[in-house]
Amino acid sequence: MISNALRSFRAGWKRSRLGFLSGFGSFLLLAAPMGVASAETAQLAPQTRLRVSVVQWMPLKGEYQTWNALGGEFVVSDKNTITLPVVGDVAVGDKTLTALADELATLIQTRTGLAEKPNTTVEVVRYPPVYVVGKVNKPGEYEFRPGLTVLQALALGGGEITAPPAGLNDQTELVGGLRATENEILRSRARIVRLEAEMADARSFSPPEGWAAQADKVLAQQIVAQEKIIFDARRNEVERQGKRLADLRDLLNAEIGVLRKKIGASDDTIASAERELKNVTTLVQKGVATASRQSELERLVADRRADRLDQITAVMRAQQSLTETNRSLDGLADKRRTDVASELQSEQAKLEQAILRRDTAQKLILEAIASGRVSASVQNATLRYELVRRENGEAKTRDVSETESLEPGDVLKVGVELSTGAEAVSAASPSSAALAMEASQ
């Protein structure tokens, strides 16, 4: 069956290799994978199910013909390979879908002796699942999608187990609110540094040394990276706007120059026509020329004068557009500074409010510990994430943050770390730890 399909494939290909190239672009639009299969960057881990399609344009029929004998659905083996008819085993490795499809097309061409590479596409039918276990409400197996993070996987598992041990409610809420406020302060400070750099029209920015506590180093780096992306994007947009306005200004100047030359040419044409009209008028009066020739020249002069007026009007409109363009170009920097100043003022107010909330939360925690409403020996729970991933055939475990991206087949373990009262305050805020020590003394 396969040999018959190959013989038919070769014969059809030789008849249509020119037609195939002409229809190649249209096929890409028709065959583009949808949804999850379009994620080129997701790892093709073992147990990933792929669909391979091989098609040929048949010009005599005016349609594409699918070669089912060479395609179909295949599962990536534990050795990171897929096995195709005729082609045999092909290593998947870290290839993208496009790279894998190109390699398969080359192998099919080589094994079957085709003059041109066939059009081959590869799409993901189903990724291996990810597994969420540990301190979650719904541990189990969940469908993977490209871009899935630890925090999103935690949400798939129903979130962390929220029922705390008896006596932890008040302290957990206070410390959790304090942690969120500390993170908000960190983000506001990074945003203010970025806005101040924009006000100074700087090319880049970096927060001052020691602006974040050691415990918040990872989060601080993420925040600064995000702010730098915003900084570069906004600066590039302003530069693009300025270049567009400058190009428009140059175009309008060139247009005005051309129109003025046309006006000069019209003046010469009108002057020549008026001289000829004057001569003809004299000849008509003497009875040498006909009155129709005089009327024709009078209409010509009138038309030339009307064209000149249109050209003058076009120059005035272009000059008006040029004035508006120059005004927009001059005001671009001022508008940007005004917008940045307004954002900076608003962000500084938010920072002051966040600092006030943080100080209030710290006092409430210390009062709760000092008054005995919450025992200092009561434990505070914080989540810890461990990722188990197979690498080179071995399962390796490491701690990850909630922003870590998962890969197909990963196992996410959600655990809880416990610390006592004063340590819980310290975990939420370094300054809170100092206040707690003063209260204990």
Secondary structure by P-SEA (a helix, b strand, c coil): caaaaaaaaaaaaaacaaaaaaaaaaaaaaaccccccccccccccccbbbbbbbbbbbccccbbbbccccccccccccccccccccccccccccccaaaaaaaaaaaaaaaaccccccbbbbbbcccbbbbbbcccccbbbbbbcccccaaaaaaaaccccccccccaaaaaaaaaaaaaaaaaaaaaaaaaaaaaaaaacccccccccccccccaaaaaaaaaaaaaaaaaaaaaaaaaaaaaaaaaaaaaaaaaaaaaaaaaaaaaaaaaaaaaaaaaaaaaaaccccaaaaaaaaaaaaaaaaaaaaaaaaaaaaaaaaaaaaaaaaaaaaaaaaaaaaaaaaaaaaaaaaaaaaaaaaaaaaaaaaaccccccbbbbbbbbbbbbbcccbbbbbbbccccccccbbbbbbbbbbbcaaaaaaaacaaaaaaaaaaac
